[in-house]
Amino acid sequence: MRIKVSPEIICAPATPEGYSALAVIRVSGKGSFDLIERIMSLKTGRLRGTRRKLGIISENGEVIDEVIAFSWPAGRSYTGEEMVEITCHGVPEIVRRIMDVLLRHGAEKADKGEFTRRAFMSGKLNAIQIMALASIWNEGRETGNISGRFNRECEEFIVLIEKAKELLEGDIEFGESHLDSERTVIIKELSSLLKASEILVQRAGSIEAGQKVFLMGPFNSGKSTLFNILTGGKALVSDIPGTTRDGTRRNIEIRGRKIILCDTAGTGGKGLDLQASKAVLDEILEFDKVVWLSQDGKEKPPEELSRKSPEILEVASKCDLNPDSKQTFGDHSEIRKLSSVTGEGIPLIEEWISTSPGNMSLAGAVDRIVKHILKAEEFVIGDEFGIASEHLNEAEREIRSVLGKGENLTLSVERALSSMCVGK
């Protein structure tokens, strides 16, 4: 999965909507200085460097507002690019009109987390810092402590890997045969690594943004009932179509994974129900998961949904009403049978929901590290020290990549960015 490439100049309000004493509009990208100098009628070069300038933004001769522009050159701004922040009066109409002027002069409105994405691309922030930053929006937690602690634990983990590798490689180079005593010492070191990896797994779960899971399907297919079972909540359940039109969502934890579970309106409706269903489709991103429920598995997911989400679990709901119902769609596509009455299928659905969210995620990277260490232990026991050493090398490469540019974490980065506001 590749990080998205955004347009040259982006802009967005960096303060909440509504009335306030002041509002801030953020502009970033090559050419930002020229753009702001134009709309404020400033001399060319007035905003070059780290500057501030009081001025007027007007439109067709009418003054919109008196503002202050603060500029940062490339390399010194939050995004790493040319960046200007316009401070104006916190009146929604003024903010809207200034945004309109910026868009007419060539800027484009930023997506969620777009400024932080640029900070990542320019190397101002790494993947772990972005995930920790996203936790402000998800859970209101302080970020420096999260990322700093995880980085320290990763560095300590690397030291343990290197110690185990030294023992292995020393024995390979100087030992004609692998003595039981030597094997015992190495296995002890690998056991220490496995204990340390348990801490990494827990920490990764606390840092990574929640996996968003949508419960979808036709009216009265059991979505809200399943939602209540998984969350322990009391979502409104009814046989009347449209009961869950506005949707409900909860932050929960299943088997150590953070999940944002979303109940949705039934598909196939008209009017407001159709609008609600379309709104859910618009919200789903390619890294989100969908549990598709239909009674007895009679209805397949819409093609539009299948195109948007590569991870769809098809569920034959209310199977207690028809124990002989088929378990497959078509020829080969397995589905899960579900009964919210008997509990059949619930553990399998929980397992699927909590499965590591993709290869290019922090959880996926940590899972791979654990598997390499387990393999190393297996090969040491089997007297294959050379292969064991290679698995430790792979584990070290994986964790160094996590601490570096995070090329193996692009899915986690995108999920974190999507949870931010447009001005961040």
C-alpha positions as CSV (number, residue, x, y, z in Angstrom):
1,M,0.0,0.0,0.0
2,R,1.5,3.4,-1.1
3,I,1.2,6.6,0.8
4,K,-1.1,9.0,-1.1
5,V,0.5,11.9,-3.1
6,S,-1.3,15.2,-2.6
7,P,-1.5,18.3,-4.7
8,E,1.1,21.1,-4.5
9,I,-0.6,23.6,-2.2
10,I,-3.2,22.5,0.4
11,C,-5.2,24.6,2.8
12,A,-7.7,24.0,5.6
13,P,-8.9,25.6,8.8
14,A,-6.8,24.4,11.7
15,T,-9.2,25.5,14.4
16,P,-12.7,24.1,15.1
17,E,-15.8,25.4,13.4
18,G,-18.0,28.0,15.2
19,Y,-17.5,31.4,16.7
20,S,-14.3,32.3,18.6
21,A,-11.9,35.2,19.2
22,L,-9.5,33.9,16.5
23,A,-9.3,31.3,13.8
24,V,-6.3,29.8,12.0
25,I,-6.1,28.7,8.4
26,R,-3.1,26.6,7.4
27,V,-1.5,26.6,3.9
28,S,1.4,24.3,2.9
29,G,3.3,23.4,-0.2
30,K,5.7,24.9,-2.7
31,G,4.3,28.3,-3.8
32,S,2.5,29.0,-0.6
33,F,4.5,32.2,0.0
34,D,3.6,33.6,-3.5
35,L,-0.1,32.7,-3.1
36,I,-0.4,34.5,0.3
37,E,1.6,37.5,-0.9
38,R,-0.9,37.8,-3.8
39,I,-4.1,37.6,-1.9
40,M,-2.8,40.0,0.8
41,S,-1.3,42.4,-1.9
42,L,2.2,42.2,-0.3
43,K,5.5,42.9,-1.9
44,T,7.1,39.8,-3.5
45,G,9.4,38.1,-1.0
46,R,7.8,39.7,2.1
47,L,7.0,36.2,3.5
48,R,10.3,34.5,2.6
49,G,11.8,32.9,5.7
50,T,10.3,32.9,9.2
51,R,8.2,36.1,9.1
52,R,4.9,37.6,10.2
53,K,2.9,40.3,8.4
54,L,-0.3,42.2,9.2
55,G,-2.4,42.8,6.2
56,I,-5.8,42.7,4.5
57,I,-7.5,40.0,2.5
58,S,-10.1,41.5,0.1
59,E,-12.3,40.3,-2.7
60,N,-13.6,42.5,-5.5
61,G,-12.6,45.6,-3.6
62,E,-14.4,44.5,-0.4
63,V,-12.3,43.8,2.7
64,I,-12.9,40.3,4.0
65,D,-10.7,40.6,7.1
66,E,-7.6,42.0,8.6
67,V,-5.3,39.1,9.2
68,I,-1.8,38.1,10.4
69,A,0.3,35.7,8.2
70,F,3.0,33.7,9.9
71,S,5.4,32.0,7.4
72,W,7.9,29.1,7.8
73,P,10.4,28.1,5.1
74,A,10.9,24.6,3.8
75,G,12.7,22.4,6.4
76,R,11.6,24.5,9.4
77,S,7.8,24.1,9.3
78,Y,5.6,21.3,10.7
79,T,5.2,19.8,7.2
80,G,8.8,20.4,6.1
81,E,7.5,22.5,3.2
82,E,6.8,26.2,2.7
83,M,4.0,26.9,5.1
84,V,1.9,29.9,6.1
85,E,-0.7,30.2,8.9
86,I,-3.3,32.9,8.5
87,T,-4.8,34.2,11.8
88,C,-8.2,35.8,11.3
89,H,-11.3,36.6,13.3
90,G,-13.1,33.5,14.4
91,V,-16.3,34.1,12.4
92,P,-17.4,31.1,10.3
93,E,-18.3,33.4,7.3
94,I,-14.9,35.1,7.4
95,V,-13.1,31.7,7.5
96,R,-15.3,30.4,4.6
97,R,-14.6,33.4,2.4
98,I,-10.9,33.3,3.0
99,M,-10.9,29.6,2.1
100,D,-12.8,30.4,-1.1
101,V,-10.2,33.0,-2.1
102,L,-7.4,30.4,-1.5
103,L,-9.1,27.8,-3.6
104,R,-9.7,30.3,-6.4
105,H,-6.0,31.1,-6.4
106,G,-4.9,27.5,-6.9
107,A,-4.8,25.9,-3.5
108,E,-6.8,22.7,-2.8
109,K,-8.6,21.8,0.3
110,A,-6.7,19.3,2.5
111,D,-7.9,15.8,3.3
112,K,-7.9,14.5,6.8
113,G,-4.4,14.4,8.3
114,E,-2.9,15.8,5.0
115,F,-0.5,18.2,6.7
116,T,0.8,15.4,8.9
117,R,1.1,13.1,5.9
118,R,3.4,15.7,4.4
119,A,5.4,15.8,7.6
120,F,5.8,12.0,7.3
121,M,6.9,12.2,3.6
122,S,9.4,14.9,4.4
123,G,10.9,13.0,7.3
124,K,9.7,15.5,10.0
125,L,7.7,12.7,11.7
126,N,8.2,8.9,11.7
127,A,5.4,6.3,11.6
128,I,5.3,5.7,15.3
129,Q,5.1,9.4,16.1
130,I,2.1,9.7,13.7
131,M,0.3,6.8,15.3
132,A,1.0,8.3,18.8
133,L,-0.3,11.7,17.5
134,A,-3.5,10.1,16.2
135,S,-4.2,8.7,19.7
136,I,-5.0,12.3,20.8
137,W,-8.1,12.1,18.6
138,N,-8.8,8.5,19.3
139,E,-8.3,8.4,23.1
140,G,-7.1,11.8,24.2
141,R,-3.7,10.4,25.4
142,E,-0.4,12.2,25.7
143,T,1.8,11.4,22.7
144,G,5.4,11.9,23.7
145,N,5.3,9.2,26.4
146,I,3.7,6.6,24.1
147,S,6.2,7.0,21.2
148,G,9.2,7.5,23.4
149,R,8.5,4.4,25.5
150,F,7.9,2.3,22.4
151,N,11.1,3.5,20.8
152,R,13.1,2.6,24.0
153,E,11.6,-0.8,24.2
154,C,12.4,-1.4,20.5
155,E,16.0,-0.4,21.1
156,E,16.3,-2.7,24.1
157,F,14.7,-5.5,22.0
158,I,17.4,-5.0,19.3
159,V,20.1,-5.4,22.0
160,L,18.6,-8.7,23.0
161,I,18.5,-9.9,19.4
162,E,22.1,-9.0,18.9
163,K,23.1,-10.8,22.0
164,A,21.3,-14.0,20.9
165,K,22.9,-13.6,17.4
166,E,26.4,-13.3,18.9
167,L,25.9,-16.6,20.8
168,L,24.6,-18.3,17.7
169,E,27.2,-17.0,15.3
170,G,30.0,-17.7,17.8
171,D,28.9,-21.3,18.2
172,I,28.6,-21.7,14.4
173,E,32.1,-20.3,13.8
174,F,34.0,-22.1,16.7
175,G,31.9,-25.1,17.6
176,E,32.5,-28.3,15.7
177,S,29.3,-29.6,17.3
178,H,26.6,-28.0,19.2
179,L,26.7,-29.0,22.9
180,D,23.6,-29.3,25.0
181,S,24.9,-26.7,27.4
182,E,25.4,-24.2,24.5
183,R,22.0,-24.9,23.2
184,T,20.5,-24.3,26.6
185,V,22.1,-20.9,26.9
186,I,20.9,-19.8,23.5
187,I,17.3,-21.1,24.2
188,K,17.4,-19.1,27.4
189,E,18.2,-15.9,25.5
190,L,15.5,-16.6,23.0
191,S,13.0,-17.1,25.8
192,S,14.0,-13.6,27.1
193,L,13.3,-12.3,23.6
194,L,9.9,-13.9,23.5
195,K,9.0,-12.3,26.9
196,A,10.2,-9.0,25.5
197,S,8.1,-9.5,22.4
198,E,5.0,-9.9,24.5
199,I,5.5,-6.4,25.7
200,L,6.0,-5.1,22.1
201,V,2.7,-6.8,21.1
202,Q,0.8,-5.0,23.9
203,R,2.5,-1.7,23.2
204,A,1.7,-2.0,19.5
205,G,-1.9,-2.6,20.3
206,S,-2.0,0.6,22.5
207,I,-0.3,2.7,19.8
208,E,-2.1,1.7,16.7
209,A,-5.3,3.3,15.7
210,G,-8.4,1.1,16.0
211,Q,-9.4,-1.2,13.1
212,K,-12.7,0.1,11.8
213,V,-15.2,-2.8,11.3
214,F,-18.6,-2.2,9.7
215,L,-21.6,-4.5,10.2
216,M,-23.5,-4.3,7.0
217,G,-26.4,-6.2,5.3
218,P,-30.1,-6.0,4.4
219,F,-32.7,-4.8,6.8
220,N,-33.3,-7.1,9.8
221,S,-30.3,-9.4,9.1
222,G,-29.2,-9.2,12.7
223,K,-26.6,-6.4,12.6
224,S,-27.7,-4.6,15.7
225,T,-28.0,-7.8,17.7
226,L,-24.5,-8.8,16.7
227,F,-23.3,-5.3,17.6
228,N,-24.8,-5.7,21.1
229,I,-23.2,-9.0,21.6
230,L,-19.7,-7.8,20.6
231,T,-19.9,-4.5,22.5
232,G,-22.0,-5.6,25.5
233,G,-24.2,-2.6,24.6
234,K,-27.8,-1.9,24.1
235,A,-28.2,-0.7,20.5
236,L,-31.9,-0.4,19.5
237,V,-33.1,-3.6,17.9
238,S,-36.4,-3.8,16.0
239,D,-38.1,-5.6,13.1
240,I,-39.0,-2.2,11.6
241,P,-36.8,-1.2,8.7
242,G,-34.8,2.0,9.3
243,T,-34.4,1.6,13.1
244,T,-30.6,1.9,12.7
245,R,-30.6,4.5,10.0
246,D,-28.2,6.9,11.8
247,G,-25.8,4.1,12.8
248,T,-24.0,3.5,16.1
249,R,-20.3,3.0,16.8
250,R,-18.3,1.9,19.8
251,N,-14.6,1.7,20.6
252,I,-14.0,-1.9,22.0
253,E,-11.1,-4.3,22.4
254,I,-11.3,-7.9,21.1
255,R,-8.4,-10.3,21.8
256,G,-6.0,-7.4,22.4
257,R,-6.9,-5.5,19.3
258,K,-8.5,-2.1,19.3
259,I,-11.7,-2.1,17.2
260,I,-14.0,0.7,16.1
261,L,-17.3,-1.3,15.6
262,C,-19.9,0.4,13.4
263,D,-23.5,-0.6,13.2
264,T,-25.1,0.6,9.9
265,A,-28.4,1.1,8.2
266,G,-29.8,-1.8,6.2
267,T,-29.1,-1.9,2.5
268,G,-31.7,-1.9,-0.3
269,G,-33.9,0.8,1.2
270,K,-35.3,4.0,-0.3
271,G,-35.3,7.7,0.6
272,L,-33.5,8.4,3.9
273,D,-32.5,4.7,4.2
274,L,-30.8,4.8,0.8
275,Q,-29.0,8.0,1.7
276,A,-27.8,6.5,5.0
277,S,-26.6,3.4,3.2
278,K,-24.7,5.5,0.6
279,A,-23.1,7.6,3.4
280,V,-21.6,4.4,4.9
281,L,-20.2,3.3,1.5
282,D,-18.6,6.7,1.1
283,E,-17.0,6.4,4.5
284,I,-15.4,3.0,4.0
285,L,-11.7,3.0,3.2
286,E,-9.7,0.3,1.6
287,F,-8.1,-0.8,4.9
288,D,-11.5,-1.1,6.7
289,K,-13.2,-4.4,7.4
290,V,-16.8,-5.4,6.7
291,V,-18.9,-8.1,8.2
292,W,-21.7,-8.7,5.7
293,L,-24.8,-10.4,7.2
294,S,-27.8,-11.8,5.4
295,Q,-30.3,-14.4,6.7
296,D,-29.2,-17.9,5.6
297,G,-26.5,-16.3,3.5
298,K,-28.9,-15.6,0.7
299,E,-27.7,-12.1,-0.3
300,K,-24.2,-11.3,-1.6
301,P,-22.5,-8.0,-0.9
302,P,-23.1,-5.3,-3.5
303,E,-20.4,-4.9,-6.1
304,E,-19.6,-1.4,-5.0
305,L,-18.9,-2.6,-1.5
306,S,-16.7,-5.4,-2.8
307,R,-14.7,-2.9,-4.9
308,K,-14.1,-0.6,-1.9
309,S,-13.2,-3.1,0.8
310,P,-10.9,-6.1,0.1
311,E,-11.7,-7.6,3.5
312,I,-15.3,-8.7,3.7
313,L,-16.5,-11.6,5.9
314,E,-19.8,-13.0,4.6
315,V,-22.1,-14.3,7.4
316,A,-25.3,-16.4,7.2
317,S,-27.2,-14.9,10.1
318,K,-30.1,-16.4,12.1
319,C,-29.0,-19.9,11.2
320,D,-30.9,-21.2,14.3
321,L,-34.1,-20.6,12.4
322,N,-32.9,-22.9,9.6
323,P,-30.3,-25.4,10.7
324,D,-30.1,-26.9,7.3
325,S,-29.2,-23.7,5.5
326,K,-26.2,-23.8,3.1
327,Q,-22.8,-22.6,4.2
328,T,-21.5,-21.4,0.9
329,F,-22.1,-18.7,-1.7
330,G,-21.5,-20.0,-5.2
331,D,-19.0,-22.8,-5.6
332,H,-16.1,-22.0,-3.3
333,S,-16.7,-18.9,-1.2
334,E,-17.0,-20.0,2.4
335,I,-19.2,-18.0,4.8
336,R,-19.7,-18.2,8.6
337,K,-22.9,-19.4,10.1
338,L,-24.2,-17.2,12.9
339,S,-26.8,-17.5,15.6
340,S,-27.1,-14.7,18.0
341,V,-29.4,-17.0,20.0
342,T,-27.1,-20.0,20.5
343,G,-23.8,-18.1,20.1
344,E,-22.8,-20.2,17.1
345,G,-20.2,-18.4,15.0
346,I,-19.4,-15.6,17.5
347,P,-15.9,-16.8,18.4
348,L,-15.0,-17.2,14.7
349,I,-16.3,-13.7,13.9
350,E,-14.3,-12.3,16.8
351,E,-11.2,-14.1,15.6
352,W,-11.6,-12.6,12.1
353,I,-12.2,-9.1,13.4
354,S,-9.2,-9.2,15.6
355,T,-6.8,-10.7,13.1
356,S,-3.7,-8.6,12.4
357,P,-4.9,-5.7,10.2
358,G,-2.8,-6.2,7.2
359,N,0.9,-6.9,6.4
360,M,1.8,-3.2,6.2
361,S,0.7,-2.4,9.8
362,L,2.5,-2.1,13.2
363,A,0.6,-5.1,14.5
364,G,1.5,-7.1,11.4
365,A,5.2,-6.1,11.8
366,V,5.3,-7.2,15.4
367,D,3.5,-10.4,14.6
368,R,6.2,-11.2,12.0
369,I,9.0,-10.4,14.6
370,V,7.4,-12.9,17.0
371,K,7.1,-15.6,14.4
372,H,10.8,-15.2,13.4
373,I,11.9,-15.6,17.0
374,L,9.7,-18.7,17.4
375,K,11.2,-20.1,14.3
376,A,14.7,-19.3,15.5
377,E,14.0,-21.3,18.7
378,E,12.6,-24.2,16.7
379,F,15.7,-24.4,14.6
380,V,18.0,-24.1,17.5
381,I,16.3,-27.1,19.1
382,G,16.7,-28.9,15.7
383,D,20.4,-28.2,15.7
384,E,20.1,-25.8,12.7
385,F,21.9,-22.8,14.1
386,G,22.6,-21.1,10.8
387,I,18.9,-21.0,9.8
388,A,18.0,-19.8,13.4
389,S,20.5,-16.9,12.9
390,E,18.8,-15.9,9.6
391,H,15.4,-15.7,11.4
392,L,16.9,-13.4,14.0
393,N,18.4,-11.3,11.2
394,E,14.9,-10.9,9.7
395,A,13.5,-10.0,13.1
396,E,16.1,-7.3,13.5
397,R,15.5,-5.9,10.0
398,E,11.8,-5.7,10.7
399,I,12.1,-3.8,13.9
400,R,14.8,-1.5,12.5
401,S,12.4,-0.6,9.7
402,V,9.7,0.1,12.3
403,L,12.0,2.6,14.0
404,G,13.2,4.1,10.7
405,K,11.1,5.4,7.9
406,G,8.4,2.8,8.5
407,E,8.1,1.5,4.9
408,N,6.5,-1.6,6.4
409,L,3.8,0.5,8.3
410,T,2.0,2.4,5.5
411,L,-1.4,0.9,6.3
412,S,-1.0,1.9,10.0
413,V,0.0,5.4,8.9
414,E,-2.9,5.8,6.6
415,R,-5.3,4.6,9.2
416,A,-3.9,7.0,11.8
417,L,-4.1,9.9,9.3
418,S,-7.7,9.2,8.5
419,S,-8.6,9.6,12.1
420,M,-7.3,13.2,12.2
421,C,-9.0,16.4,11.3
422,V,-8.5,18.2,8.0
423,G,-6.3,20.9,9.6
424,K,-3.8,18.5,11.1
